[in-house]
Amino acid sequence: MNMSIIKSNQIQPNLNSLIAEEVLAVAQVNVAEHEKIANAKQFLDRLFPLNSGSHQDVSSYVVYYQHLLAFFADGSHSGLRQPKQFVAFNGTKDAPCAIVLQDLGCHVELSFDRNGMIGARDVANLEDIQIETSLNMVVGTQESRSAASRHWLSLLHAGMSSANDTQDKLFTAKDGSDYSLKSIVNL
């Protein structure tokens, strides 16, 4: 028997098995990514609920005067239950590339990118949700003093470093003035 035929017959089942394993792994990653997006939008529903509907079903966000409106696939829309939670945006009012919400002094930034790794697959083009965490660190000197630091946690890009930790973020406040989130990183 020819050795090349034997090896070919042995390699083919192994190759098919490897391909099947890779397809399964990719499918699991897509499911995990879908679950991650769903969990992040549930977070928005809990902290920043809409008057009607869910962030899960939003197809786009628009800034209308000083209000944030969420539009759904059927053409209906809803505002935030607490409109004061919307504080700023980046981009244009009809297609913001970022929205800043605030609850109890904590900022949450929604960023949109229709060409992004996640945004390309999300109906609202939501690329990331970043949560501001203020850490109080005690700095030991002659007297203990407290220094605040701002750190951003990503809900959709876990494990990736955030540019927000090293850069000031400039937005347009809902009243049209400048809105700056100064980075005070003392980590």
VMD Tcl script that builds the backbone (N, CA, C; Angstrom):
set m [mol new atoms 561]
animate dup $m
set s [atomselect $m all]
$s set {name element resname resid chain x y z} {
  {N N MET 1 A 0.842 -1.183 0.000}
  {CA C MET 1 A 0.000 0.000 0.000}
  {C C MET 1 A 0.880 1.237 0.000}
  {N N ASN 2 A 0.477 2.228 -0.718}
  {CA C ASN 2 A 1.238 3.454 -0.856}
  {C C ASN 2 A 1.129 4.270 0.427}
  {N N MET 3 A 2.270 4.717 0.974}
  {CA C MET 3 A 2.290 5.481 2.234}
  {C C MET 3 A 1.556 6.813 2.116}
  {N N SER 4 A 1.609 7.452 0.938}
  {CA C SER 4 A 0.930 8.744 0.790}
  {C C SER 4 A -0.581 8.585 0.886}
  {N N ILE 5 A -1.124 7.454 0.432}
  {CA C ILE 5 A -2.564 7.210 0.530}
  {C C ILE 5 A -2.955 6.981 1.982}
  {N N ILE 6 A -2.124 6.244 2.721}
  {CA C ILE 6 A -2.405 5.994 4.133}
  {C C ILE 6 A -2.405 7.299 4.904}
  {N N LYS 7 A -1.371 8.100 4.703}
  {CA C LYS 7 A -1.295 9.371 5.423}
  {C C LYS 7 A -2.459 10.287 5.057}
  {N N SER 8 A -2.833 10.296 3.771}
  {CA C SER 8 A -3.941 11.131 3.331}
  {C C SER 8 A -5.242 10.689 3.994}
  {N N ASN 9 A -5.465 9.394 4.093}
  {CA C ASN 9 A -6.677 8.876 4.730}
  {C C ASN 9 A -6.698 9.191 6.219}
  {N N GLN 10 A -5.539 9.252 6.866}
  {CA C GLN 10 A -5.467 9.562 8.289}
  {C C GLN 10 A -5.587 11.061 8.538}
  {N N ILE 11 A -5.062 11.850 7.646}
  {CA C ILE 11 A -5.062 13.303 7.814}
  {C C ILE 11 A -6.465 13.877 7.630}
  {N N GLN 12 A -7.225 13.365 6.643}
  {CA C GLN 12 A -8.541 13.928 6.334}
  {C C GLN 12 A -9.484 13.918 7.535}
  {N N PRO 13 A -9.650 12.796 8.266}
  {CA C PRO 13 A -10.536 12.850 9.448}
  {C C PRO 13 A -10.025 13.817 10.512}
  {N N ASN 14 A -8.703 13.888 10.686}
  {CA C ASN 14 A -8.140 14.824 11.662}
  {C C ASN 14 A -8.407 16.269 11.247}
  {N N LEU 15 A -8.288 16.542 9.952}
  {CA C LEU 15 A -8.532 17.889 9.442}
  {C C LEU 15 A -10.013 18.252 9.615}
  {N N ASN 16 A -10.901 17.321 9.286}
  {CA C ASN 16 A -12.335 17.574 9.460}
  {C C ASN 16 A -12.672 17.825 10.921}
  {N N SER 17 A -12.046 17.059 11.814}
  {CA C SER 17 A -12.267 17.241 13.245}
  {C C SER 17 A -11.772 18.617 13.689}
  {N N LEU 18 A -10.598 19.014 13.201}
  {CA C LEU 18 A -10.034 20.316 13.548}
  {C C LEU 18 A -10.930 21.448 13.052}
  {N N ILE 19 A -11.417 21.332 11.823}
  {CA C ILE 19 A -12.304 22.361 11.264}
  {C C ILE 19 A -13.589 22.443 12.078}
  {N N ALA 20 A -14.147 21.294 12.430}
  {CA C ALA 20 A -15.375 21.283 13.228}
  {C C ALA 20 A -15.150 21.946 14.581}
  {N N GLU 21 A -14.009 21.674 15.194}
  {CA C GLU 21 A -13.685 22.289 16.482}
  {C C GLU 21 A -13.563 23.803 16.344}
  {N N GLU 22 A -12.934 24.271 15.268}
  {CA C GLU 22 A -12.776 25.712 15.042}
  {C C GLU 22 A -14.120 26.388 14.805}
  {N N VAL 23 A -14.984 25.745 14.010}
  {CA C VAL 23 A -16.313 26.307 13.751}
  {C C VAL 23 A -17.092 26.407 15.056}
  {N N LEU 24 A -17.010 25.371 15.875}
  {CA C LEU 24 A -17.682 25.382 17.168}
  {C C LEU 24 A -17.130 26.488 18.060}
  {N N ALA 25 A -15.811 26.660 18.065}
  {CA C ALA 25 A -15.189 27.712 18.881}
  {C C ALA 25 A -15.645 29.094 18.431}
  {N N VAL 26 A -15.704 29.320 17.121}
  {CA C VAL 26 A -16.165 30.611 16.601}
  {C C VAL 26 A -17.625 30.831 16.972}
  {N N ALA 27 A -18.451 29.803 16.861}
  {CA C ALA 27 A -19.861 29.919 17.219}
  {C C ALA 27 A -20.014 30.255 18.700}
  {N N GLN 28 A -19.178 29.653 19.546}
  {CA C GLN 28 A -19.242 29.939 20.979}
  {C C GLN 28 A -18.812 31.362 21.271}
  {N N VAL 29 A -17.818 31.865 20.549}
  {CA C VAL 29 A -17.381 33.253 20.729}
  {C C VAL 29 A -18.516 34.196 20.347}
  {N N ASN 30 A -19.202 33.911 19.227}
  {CA C ASN 30 A -20.321 34.763 18.811}
  {C C ASN 30 A -21.444 34.732 19.833}
  {N N VAL 31 A -21.727 33.568 20.415}
  {CA C VAL 31 A -22.759 33.471 21.450}
  {C C VAL 31 A -22.320 34.255 22.680}
  {N N ALA 32 A -21.055 34.087 23.064}
  {CA C ALA 32 A -20.538 34.805 24.231}
  {C C ALA 32 A -20.599 36.312 23.989}
  {N N GLU 33 A -20.258 36.758 22.777}
  {CA C GLU 33 A -20.312 38.191 22.461}
  {C C GLU 33 A -21.753 38.690 22.509}
  {N N HIS 34 A -22.678 37.910 21.971}
  {CA C HIS 34 A -24.095 38.284 21.995}
  {C C HIS 34 A -24.588 38.382 23.440}
  {N N GLU 35 A -24.185 37.448 24.283}
  {CA C GLU 35 A -24.575 37.483 25.698}
  {C C GLU 35 A -23.964 38.687 26.406}
  {N N LYS 36 A -22.726 39.021 26.052}
  {CA C LYS 36 A -22.057 40.168 26.655}
  {C C LYS 36 A -22.801 41.462 26.304}
  {N N ILE 37 A -23.212 41.605 25.049}
  {CA C ILE 37 A -23.964 42.783 24.626}
  {C C ILE 37 A -25.313 42.823 25.340}
  {N N ALA 38 A -25.977 41.671 25.423}
  {CA C ALA 38 A -27.275 41.611 26.102}
  {C C ALA 38 A -27.133 41.997 27.569}
  {N N ASN 39 A -26.099 41.513 28.240}
  {CA C ASN 39 A -25.878 41.864 29.651}
  {C C ASN 39 A -25.587 43.351 29.808}
  {N N ALA 40 A -24.809 43.917 28.895}
  {CA C ALA 40 A -24.485 45.347 28.965}
  {C C ALA 40 A -25.746 46.191 28.778}
  {N N LYS 41 A -26.615 45.767 27.872}
  {CA C LYS 41 A -27.857 46.516 27.652}
  {C C LYS 41 A -28.824 46.339 28.820}
  {N N GLN 42 A -28.774 45.190 29.488}
  {CA C GLN 42 A -29.576 45.010 30.703}
  {C C GLN 42 A -29.090 45.966 31.789}
  {N N PHE 43 A -27.776 46.174 31.853}
  {CA C PHE 43 A -27.203 47.153 32.779}
  {C C PHE 43 A -27.803 48.538 32.494}
  {N N LEU 44 A -27.883 48.914 31.220}
  {CA C LEU 44 A -28.485 50.203 30.847}
  {C C LEU 44 A -29.960 50.255 31.241}
  {N N ASP 45 A -30.668 49.150 31.050}
  {CA C ASP 45 A -32.088 49.114 31.432}
  {C C ASP 45 A -32.271 49.303 32.934}
  {N N ARG 46 A -31.337 48.793 33.734}
  {CA C ARG 46 A -31.454 48.934 35.191}
  {C C ARG 46 A -31.113 50.344 35.655}
  {N N LEU 47 A -30.006 50.916 35.163}
  {CA C LEU 47 A -29.558 52.219 35.639}
  {C C LEU 47 A -30.141 53.405 34.873}
  {N N PHE 48 A -30.412 53.217 33.597}
  {CA C PHE 48 A -30.893 54.303 32.740}
  {C C PHE 48 A -32.114 53.827 31.950}
  {N N PRO 49 A -33.202 53.481 32.653}
  {CA C PRO 49 A -34.371 52.927 31.956}
  {C C PRO 49 A -35.025 53.942 31.023}
  {N N LEU 50 A -35.644 53.411 29.986}
  {CA C LEU 50 A -36.407 54.220 29.051}
  {C C LEU 50 A -37.837 54.336 29.550}
  {N N ASN 51 A -38.565 55.363 29.093}
  {CA C ASN 51 A -39.980 55.499 29.443}
  {C C ASN 51 A -40.760 54.272 28.996}
  {N N SER 52 A -40.440 53.789 27.826}
  {CA C SER 52 A -41.061 52.564 27.321}
  {C C SER 52 A -40.027 51.824 26.482}
  {N N GLY 53 A -40.108 50.513 26.494}
  {CA C GLY 53 A -39.173 49.711 25.726}
  {C C GLY 53 A -37.887 49.443 26.481}
  {N N SER 54 A -36.960 48.817 25.773}
  {CA C SER 54 A -35.694 48.389 26.357}
  {C C SER 54 A -34.532 48.811 25.463}
  {N N HIS 55 A -33.396 49.042 26.083}
  {CA C HIS 55 A -32.181 49.335 25.312}
  {C C HIS 55 A -31.837 48.159 24.397}
  {N N GLN 56 A -32.303 46.957 24.743}
  {CA C GLN 56 A -32.060 45.762 23.912}
  {C C GLN 56 A -32.613 45.956 22.502}
  {N N ASP 57 A -33.703 46.697 22.381}
  {CA C ASP 57 A -34.430 46.819 21.114}
  {C C ASP 57 A -34.164 48.124 20.376}
  {N N VAL 58 A -33.291 48.961 20.906}
  {CA C VAL 58 A -33.010 50.267 20.293}
  {C C VAL 58 A -32.206 50.079 19.014}
  {N N SER 59 A -32.616 50.786 17.960}
  {CA C SER 59 A -31.868 50.730 16.702}
  {C C SER 59 A -31.004 51.971 16.497}
  {N N SER 60 A -31.328 53.071 17.184}
  {CA C SER 60 A -30.469 54.261 17.115}
  {C C SER 60 A -30.829 55.220 18.251}
  {N N TYR 61 A -29.865 56.070 18.572}
  {CA C TYR 61 A -30.050 57.108 19.587}
  {C C TYR 61 A -29.881 58.455 18.893}
  {N N VAL 62 A -30.703 59.426 19.300}
  {CA C VAL 62 A -30.679 60.762 18.712}
  {C C VAL 62 A -30.789 61.776 19.845}
  {N N VAL 63 A -30.059 62.886 19.702}
  {CA C VAL 63 A -30.186 63.988 20.656}
  {C C VAL 63 A -31.192 64.961 20.060}
  {N N TYR 64 A -32.296 65.156 20.764}
  {CA C TYR 64 A -33.358 66.054 20.310}
  {C C TYR 64 A -33.493 67.167 21.333}
  {N N TYR 65 A -33.088 68.367 20.937}
  {CA C TYR 65 A -32.953 69.488 21.851}
  {C C TYR 65 A -32.054 69.056 23.006}
  {N N GLN 66 A -32.554 69.005 24.218}
  {CA C GLN 66 A -31.700 68.599 25.343}
  {C C GLN 66 A -32.078 67.222 25.871}
  {N N HIS 67 A -32.666 66.405 25.015}
  {CA C HIS 67 A -33.127 65.085 25.426}
  {C C HIS 67 A -32.488 64.000 24.572}
  {N N LEU 68 A -32.320 62.849 25.165}
  {CA C LEU 68 A -31.852 61.670 24.441}
  {C C LEU 68 A -33.080 60.848 24.062}
  {N N LEU 69 A -33.205 60.553 22.774}
  {CA C LEU 69 A -34.297 59.712 22.300}
  {C C LEU 69 A -33.727 58.411 21.763}
  {N N ALA 70 A -34.392 57.322 22.100}
  {CA C ALA 70 A -34.030 56.006 21.590}
  {C C ALA 70 A -35.089 55.609 20.568}
  {N N PHE 71 A -34.652 55.263 19.359}
  {CA C PHE 71 A -35.573 54.857 18.303}
  {C C PHE 71 A -35.531 53.343 18.145}
  {N N PHE 72 A -36.700 52.779 17.864}
  {CA C PHE 72 A -36.848 51.335 17.698}
  {C C PHE 72 A -37.071 51.005 16.226}
  {N N ALA 73 A -36.926 49.745 15.866}
  {CA C ALA 73 A -37.032 49.304 14.475}
  {C C ALA 73 A -38.397 49.630 13.860}
  {N N ASP 74 A -39.448 49.657 14.668}
  {CA C ASP 74 A -40.791 49.948 14.142}
  {C C ASP 74 A -41.058 51.446 13.974}
  {N N GLY 75 A -40.055 52.288 14.264}
  {CA C GLY 75 A -40.197 53.728 14.097}
  {C C GLY 75 A -40.624 54.462 15.359}
  {N N SER 76 A -41.044 53.727 16.377}
  {CA C SER 76 A -41.427 54.377 17.636}
  {C C SER 76 A -40.171 54.829 18.372}
  {N N HIS 77 A -40.364 55.689 19.354}
  {CA C HIS 77 A -39.218 56.185 20.113}
  {C C HIS 77 A -39.602 56.393 21.571}
  {N N SER 78 A -38.566 56.534 22.396}
  {CA C SER 78 A -38.772 56.741 23.832}
  {C C SER 78 A -37.591 57.541 24.373}
  {N N GLY 79 A -37.867 58.315 25.398}
  {CA C GLY 79 A -36.803 59.026 26.094}
  {C C GLY 79 A -36.418 58.280 27.357}
  {N N LEU 80 A -35.439 58.811 28.050}
  {CA C LEU 80 A -35.061 58.241 29.336}
  {C C LEU 80 A -36.149 58.522 30.360}
  {N N ARG 81 A -36.360 57.601 31.272}
  {CA C ARG 81 A -37.338 57.816 32.339}
  {C C ARG 81 A -36.929 59.023 33.178}
  {N N GLN 82 A -35.613 59.198 33.376}
  {CA C GLN 82 A -35.089 60.366 34.084}
  {C C GLN 82 A -34.208 61.149 33.100}
  {N N PRO 83 A -34.780 62.102 32.371}
  {CA C PRO 83 A -34.043 62.824 31.332}
  {C C PRO 83 A -32.756 63.492 31.815}
  {N N LYS 84 A -32.699 63.857 33.103}
  {CA C LYS 84 A -31.496 64.522 33.626}
  {C C LYS 84 A -30.270 63.610 33.601}
  {N N GLN 85 A -30.458 62.303 33.406}
  {CA C GLN 85 A -29.325 61.380 33.362}
  {C C GLN 85 A -28.497 61.547 32.092}
  {N N PHE 86 A -29.078 62.098 31.043}
  {CA C PHE 86 A -28.326 62.386 29.819}
  {C C PHE 86 A -27.589 63.698 30.015}
  {N N VAL 87 A -26.245 63.676 29.887}
  {CA C VAL 87 A -25.482 64.893 30.154}
  {C C VAL 87 A -24.676 65.411 28.965}
  {N N ALA 88 A -24.253 64.536 28.036}
  {CA C ALA 88 A -23.395 65.016 26.947}
  {C C ALA 88 A -23.344 64.002 25.805}
  {N N PHE 89 A -22.762 64.458 24.695}
  {CA C PHE 89 A -22.592 63.586 23.530}
  {C C PHE 89 A -21.399 64.054 22.710}
  {N N ASN 90 A -20.960 63.209 21.795}
  {CA C ASN 90 A -19.939 63.527 20.802}
  {C C ASN 90 A -20.522 63.203 19.437}
  {N N GLY 91 A -20.100 63.935 18.421}
  {CA C GLY 91 A -20.601 63.696 17.077}
  {C C GLY 91 A -21.766 64.618 16.781}
  {N N THR 92 A -22.624 64.163 15.904}
  {CA C THR 92 A -23.784 64.966 15.519}
  {C C THR 92 A -25.009 64.532 16.316}
  {N N LYS 93 A -25.968 65.432 16.420}
  {CA C LYS 93 A -27.171 65.123 17.200}
  {C C LYS 93 A -27.971 63.974 16.584}
  {N N ASP 94 A -27.980 63.885 15.253}
  {CA C ASP 94 A -28.762 62.827 14.616}
  {C C ASP 94 A -28.030 61.490 14.535}
  {N N ALA 95 A -26.720 61.482 14.796}
  {CA C ALA 95 A -25.947 60.236 14.800}
  {C C ALA 95 A -24.745 60.394 15.730}
  {N N PRO 96 A -24.981 60.461 17.035}
  {CA C PRO 96 A -23.850 60.643 17.957}
  {C C PRO 96 A -22.893 59.455 17.921}
  {N N CYS 97 A -21.598 59.751 18.060}
  {CA C CYS 97 A -20.614 58.658 18.134}
  {C C CYS 97 A -20.356 58.278 19.588}
  {N N ALA 98 A -20.813 59.112 20.516}
  {CA C ALA 98 A -20.723 58.788 21.945}
  {C C ALA 98 A -21.816 59.537 22.688}
  {N N ILE 99 A -22.309 58.903 23.736}
  {CA C ILE 99 A -23.317 59.493 24.609}
  {C C ILE 99 A -22.829 59.307 26.037}
  {N N VAL 100 A -22.945 60.362 26.846}
  {CA C VAL 100 A -22.551 60.272 28.244}
  {C C VAL 100 A -23.798 60.377 29.110}
  {N N LEU 101 A -23.966 59.380 29.957}
  {CA C LEU 101 A -25.051 59.354 30.931}
  {C C LEU 101 A -24.434 59.448 32.312}
  {N N GLN 102 A -25.199 59.910 33.280}
  {CA C GLN 102 A -24.670 60.055 34.635}
  {C C GLN 102 A -25.731 59.629 35.639}
  {N N ASP 103 A -25.295 58.838 36.612}
  {CA C ASP 103 A -26.185 58.407 37.684}
  {C C ASP 103 A -25.398 58.442 38.986}
  {N N LEU 104 A -25.894 59.199 39.942}
  {CA C LEU 104 A -25.243 59.329 41.256}
  {C C LEU 104 A -23.761 59.693 41.140}
  {N N GLY 105 A -23.454 60.600 40.220}
  {CA C GLY 105 A -22.090 61.083 40.068}
  {C C GLY 105 A -21.177 60.202 39.242}
  {N N CYS 106 A -21.642 59.054 38.820}
  {CA C CYS 106 A -20.835 58.132 38.017}
  {C C CYS 106 A -21.209 58.282 36.547}
  {N N HIS 107 A -20.216 58.490 35.691}
  {CA C HIS 107 A -20.461 58.633 34.261}
  {C C HIS 107 A -20.432 57.271 33.573}
  {N N VAL 108 A -21.253 57.144 32.544}
  {CA C VAL 108 A -21.269 55.957 31.691}
  {C C VAL 108 A -21.245 56.466 30.255}
  {N N GLU 109 A -20.263 55.992 29.491}
  {CA C GLU 109 A -20.135 56.418 28.101}
  {C C GLU 109 A -20.529 55.279 27.171}
  {N N LEU 110 A -21.480 55.554 26.286}
  {CA C LEU 110 A -21.854 54.628 25.227}
  {C C LEU 110 A -21.151 55.106 23.972}
  {N N SER 111 A -20.347 54.255 23.359}
  {CA C SER 111 A -19.684 54.644 22.117}
  {C C SER 111 A -20.224 53.798 20.969}
  {N N PHE 112 A -20.350 54.434 19.815}
  {CA C PHE 112 A -20.944 53.799 18.638}
  {C C PHE 112 A -19.940 53.793 17.499}
  {N N ASP 113 A -19.870 52.669 16.785}
  {CA C ASP 113 A -18.979 52.548 15.634}
  {C C ASP 113 A -19.533 51.463 14.722}
  {N N ARG 114 A -20.117 51.884 13.620}
  {CA C ARG 114 A -20.725 50.910 12.711}
  {C C ARG 114 A -19.702 49.982 12.063}
  {N N ASN 115 A -18.421 50.342 12.109}
  {CA C ASN 115 A -17.372 49.504 11.550}
  {C C ASN 115 A -16.543 48.795 12.618}
  {N N GLY 116 A -16.913 48.942 13.871}
  {CA C GLY 116 A -16.145 48.359 14.964}
  {C C GLY 116 A -16.337 46.857 15.091}
  {N N MET 117 A -15.509 46.234 15.914}
  {CA C MET 117 A -15.572 44.787 16.110}
  {C C MET 117 A -16.946 44.354 16.615}
  {N N ILE 118 A -17.528 45.120 17.505}
  {CA C ILE 118 A -18.831 44.785 18.081}
  {C C ILE 118 A -19.931 45.613 17.421}
  {N N GLY 119 A -19.665 46.887 17.199}
  {CA C GLY 119 A -20.664 47.788 16.631}
  {C C GLY 119 A -21.181 47.361 15.266}
  {N N ALA 120 A -20.342 46.707 14.478}
  {CA C ALA 120 A -20.766 46.257 13.152}
  {C C ALA 120 A -21.845 45.188 13.238}
  {N N ARG 121 A -21.924 44.490 14.368}
  {CA C ARG 121 A -22.894 43.402 14.533}
  {C C ARG 121 A -24.085 43.775 15.416}
  {N N ASP 122 A -24.062 44.989 15.961}
  {CA C ASP 122 A -25.157 45.421 16.836}
  {C C ASP 122 A -26.098 46.329 16.055}
  {N N VAL 123 A -27.391 46.148 16.233}
  {CA C VAL 123 A -28.379 46.915 15.480}
  {C C VAL 123 A -28.254 48.422 15.729}
  {N N ALA 124 A -27.825 48.830 16.930}
  {CA C ALA 124 A -27.637 50.248 17.242}
  {C C ALA 124 A -26.190 50.687 17.026}
  {N N ASN 125 A -25.347 49.797 16.520}
  {CA C ASN 125 A -23.911 50.055 16.310}
  {C C ASN 125 A -23.180 50.380 17.604}
  {N N LEU 126 A -23.664 49.833 18.714}
  {CA C LEU 126 A -23.026 50.055 20.018}
  {C C LEU 126 A -21.696 49.307 20.054}
  {N N GLU 127 A -20.608 50.044 20.168}
  {CA C GLU 127 A -19.272 49.452 20.191}
  {C C GLU 127 A -18.807 49.151 21.610}
  {N N ASP 128 A -19.141 50.026 22.552}
  {CA C ASP 128 A -18.684 49.800 23.917}
  {C C ASP 128 A -19.529 50.602 24.898}
  {N N ILE 129 A -19.540 50.127 26.122}
  {CA C ILE 129 A -20.110 50.857 27.249}
  {C C ILE 129 A -19.012 50.906 28.292}
  {N N GLN 130 A -18.585 52.112 28.631}
  {CA C GLN 130 A -17.527 52.274 29.630}
  {C C GLN 130 A -18.099 52.957 30.858}
  {N N ILE 131 A -17.737 52.411 32.007}
  {CA C ILE 131 A -18.232 52.910 33.282}
  {C C ILE 131 A -17.093 53.584 34.019}
  {N N GLU 132 A -17.333 54.800 34.466}
  {CA C GLU 132 A -16.343 55.529 35.257}
  {C C GLU 132 A -16.382 55.014 36.690}
  {N N THR 133 A -15.226 54.700 37.190}
  {CA C THR 133 A -15.135 54.321 38.601}
  {C C THR 133 A -14.185 55.292 39.263}
  {N N SER 134 A -14.630 55.898 40.311}
  {CA C SER 134 A -13.765 56.791 41.073}
  {C C SER 134 A -13.188 55.988 42.222}
  {N N LEU 135 A -11.892 55.907 42.241}
  {CA C LEU 135 A -11.218 55.163 43.291}
  {C C LEU 135 A -10.610 56.151 44.271}
  {N N ASN 136 A -10.800 55.931 45.517}
  {CA C ASN 136 A -10.149 56.760 46.520}
  {C C ASN 136 A -8.940 56.000 47.033}
  {N N MET 137 A -7.818 56.584 46.821}
  {CA C MET 137 A -6.581 55.951 47.246}
  {C C MET 137 A -5.989 56.780 48.379}
  {N N VAL 138 A -5.489 56.115 49.356}
  {CA C VAL 138 A -4.838 56.822 50.447}
  {C C VAL 138 A -3.358 56.870 50.126}
  {N N VAL 139 A -2.850 58.067 50.038}
  {CA C VAL 139 A -1.440 58.263 49.723}
  {C C VAL 139 A -0.704 58.512 51.025}
  {N N GLY 140 A 0.253 57.674 51.330}
  {CA C GLY 140 A 0.965 57.798 52.606}
  {C C GLY 140 A 2.106 58.798 52.513}
  {N N THR 141 A 1.977 59.884 53.190}
  {CA C THR 141 A 3.054 60.851 53.323}
  {C C THR 141 A 3.148 61.127 54.814}
  {N N GLN 142 A 3.601 62.306 55.175}
  {CA C GLN 142 A 3.639 62.622 56.600}
  {C C GLN 142 A 2.234 62.542 57.162}
  {N N GLU 143 A 1.285 63.030 56.403}
  {CA C GLU 143 A -0.113 62.907 56.800}
  {C C GLU 143 A -0.797 62.105 55.699}
  {N N SER 144 A -1.690 61.248 56.111}
  {CA C SER 144 A -2.429 60.505 55.089}
  {C C SER 144 A -3.397 61.467 54.425}
  {N N ARG 145 A -3.408 61.422 53.102}
  {CA C ARG 145 A -4.361 62.254 52.387}
  {C C ARG 145 A -5.016 61.420 51.302}
  {N N SER 146 A -6.194 61.803 50.950}
  {CA C SER 146 A -6.974 61.056 49.977}
  {C C SER 146 A -6.858 61.719 48.618}
  {N N ALA 147 A -6.612 60.913 47.597}
  {CA C ALA 147 A -6.555 61.429 46.232}
  {C C ALA 147 A -7.537 60.629 45.386}
  {N N ALA 148 A -8.340 61.331 44.632}
  {CA C ALA 148 A -9.314 60.649 43.784}
  {C C ALA 148 A -8.664 60.301 42.455}
  {N N SER 149 A -9.007 59.177 41.923}
  {CA C SER 149 A -8.549 58.834 40.589}
  {C C SER 149 A -9.734 58.310 39.794}
  {N N ARG 150 A -9.697 58.542 38.506}
  {CA C ARG 150 A -10.775 58.126 37.621}
  {C C ARG 150 A -10.236 56.994 36.748}
  {N N HIS 151 A -11.004 55.936 36.698}
  {CA C HIS 151 A -10.637 54.788 35.892}
  {C C HIS 151 A -11.876 54.352 35.129}
  {N N TRP 152 A -11.702 53.888 33.906}
  {CA C TRP 152 A -12.834 53.471 33.078}
  {C C TRP 152 A -12.802 51.964 32.899}
  {N N LEU 153 A -13.951 51.322 33.113}
  {CA C LEU 153 A -14.098 49.888 32.917}
  {C C LEU 153 A -14.986 49.652 31.703}
  {N N SER 154 A -14.531 48.798 30.816}
  {CA C SER 154 A -15.284 48.484 29.621}
  {C C SER 154 A -16.151 47.252 29.847}
  {N N LEU 155 A -17.416 47.347 29.468}
  {CA C LEU 155 A -18.303 46.193 29.581}
  {C C LEU 155 A -18.193 45.264 28.375}
  {N N LEU 156 A -17.795 45.781 27.229}
  {CA C LEU 156 A -17.769 44.977 26.014}
  {C C LEU 156 A -16.369 44.625 25.528}
  {N N HIS 157 A -15.386 45.353 25.960}
  {CA C HIS 157 A -14.005 45.074 25.566}
  {C C HIS 157 A -13.182 44.739 26.796}
  {N N ALA 158 A -13.661 43.819 27.598}
  {CA C ALA 158 A -12.972 43.449 28.842}
  {C C ALA 158 A -11.554 42.984 28.538}
  {N N GLY 159 A -10.637 43.414 29.384}
  {CA C GLY 159 A -9.248 43.015 29.240}
  {C C GLY 159 A -8.432 43.915 28.335}
  {N N MET 160 A -9.083 44.831 27.643}
  {CA C MET 160 A -8.355 45.750 26.770}
  {C C MET 160 A -8.156 47.058 27.525}
  {N N SER 161 A -6.991 47.658 27.342}
  {CA C SER 161 A -6.743 48.925 28.021}
  {C C SER 161 A -7.605 50.011 27.396}
  {N N SER 162 A -7.987 50.954 28.190}
  {CA C SER 162 A -8.856 52.027 27.740}
  {C C SER 162 A -8.057 53.304 27.540}
  {N N ALA 163 A -8.250 53.925 26.386}
  {CA C ALA 163 A -7.598 55.210 26.125}
  {C C ALA 163 A -8.119 56.270 27.077}
  {N N ASN 164 A -9.316 56.051 27.621}
  {CA C ASN 164 A -9.907 57.031 28.537}
  {C C ASN 164 A -9.098 57.182 29.809}
  {N N ASP 165 A -8.253 56.223 30.133}
  {CA C ASP 165 A -7.466 56.315 31.353}
  {C C ASP 165 A -6.345 57.340 31.235}
  {N N THR 166 A -5.953 57.670 30.036}
  {CA C THR 166 A -4.822 58.572 29.873}
  {C C THR 166 A -5.174 59.864 29.142}
  {N N GLN 167 A -6.385 59.982 28.664}
  {CA C GLN 167 A -6.763 61.161 27.896}
  {C C GLN 167 A -7.972 61.840 28.517}
  {N N ASP 168 A -7.983 63.181 28.411}
  {CA C ASP 168 A -9.190 63.905 28.775}
  {C C ASP 168 A -10.208 63.667 27.668}
  {N N LYS 169 A -11.458 63.548 28.032}
  {CA C LYS 169 A -12.518 63.335 27.058}
  {C C LYS 169 A -13.337 64.613 26.960}
  {N N LEU 170 A -13.499 65.121 25.763}
  {CA C LEU 170 A -14.274 66.331 25.534}
  {C C LEU 170 A -15.564 65.982 24.810}
  {N N PHE 171 A -16.659 66.498 25.312}
  {CA C PHE 171 A -17.980 66.250 24.768}
  {C C PHE 171 A -18.713 67.575 24.628}
  {N N THR 172 A -19.885 67.512 24.022}
  {CA C THR 172 A -20.800 68.647 23.996}
  {C C THR 172 A -21.901 68.346 25.002}
  {N N ALA 173 A -22.063 69.242 25.970}
  {CA C ALA 173 A -23.123 69.057 26.965}
  {C C ALA 173 A -24.469 69.206 26.274}
  {N N LYS 174 A -25.510 68.691 26.883}
  {CA C LYS 174 A -26.827 68.760 26.247}
  {C C LYS 174 A -27.299 70.187 26.045}
  {N N ASP 175 A -26.745 71.149 26.797}
  {CA C ASP 175 A -27.114 72.559 26.601}
  {C C ASP 175 A -26.221 73.249 25.573}
  {N N GLY 176 A -25.294 72.508 24.962}
  {CA C GLY 176 A -24.425 73.058 23.921}
  {C C GLY 176 A -23.058 73.505 24.405}
  {N N SER 177 A -22.851 73.593 25.697}
  {CA C SER 177 A -21.543 74.005 26.220}
  {C C SER 177 A -20.569 72.823 26.193}
  {N N ASP 178 A -19.309 73.111 26.476}
  {CA C ASP 178 A -18.299 72.053 26.533}
  {C C ASP 178 A -18.491 71.224 27.797}
  {N N TYR 179 A -18.236 69.941 27.667}
  {CA C TYR 179 A -18.344 69.018 28.806}
  {C C TYR 179 A -17.089 68.180 28.787}
  {N N SER 180 A -16.265 68.332 29.792}
  {CA C SER 180 A -14.973 67.649 29.841}
  {C C SER 180 A -14.923 66.677 31.003}
  {N N LEU 181 A -14.427 65.510 30.711}
  {CA C LEU 181 A -14.145 64.529 31.754}
  {C C LEU 181 A -12.637 64.465 31.879}
  {N N LYS 182 A -12.131 65.126 32.879}
  {CA C LYS 182 A -10.686 65.177 33.103}
  {C C LYS 182 A -10.212 63.846 33.681}
  {N N SER 183 A -9.157 63.348 33.129}
  {CA C SER 183 A -8.555 62.129 33.684}
  {C C SER 183 A -7.663 62.506 34.853}
  {N N ILE 184 A -7.863 61.828 35.951}
  {CA C ILE 184 A -7.059 62.054 37.145}
  {C C ILE 184 A -6.568 60.668 37.574}
  {N N VAL 185 A -5.683 60.112 36.786}
  {CA C VAL 185 A -5.269 58.738 37.045}
  {C C VAL 185 A -4.046 58.737 37.952}
  {N N ASN 186 A -4.205 58.143 39.108}
  {CA C ASN 186 A -3.106 58.049 40.082}
  {C C ASN 186 A -2.843 56.594 40.430}
  {N N LEU 187 A -2.991 55.699 39.467}
  {CA C LEU 187 A -2.855 54.273 39.783}
  {C C LEU 187 A -1.427 53.844 39.900}
}
mol reanalyze $m
mol bondsrecalc $m
mol representation Tube
mol addrep $m
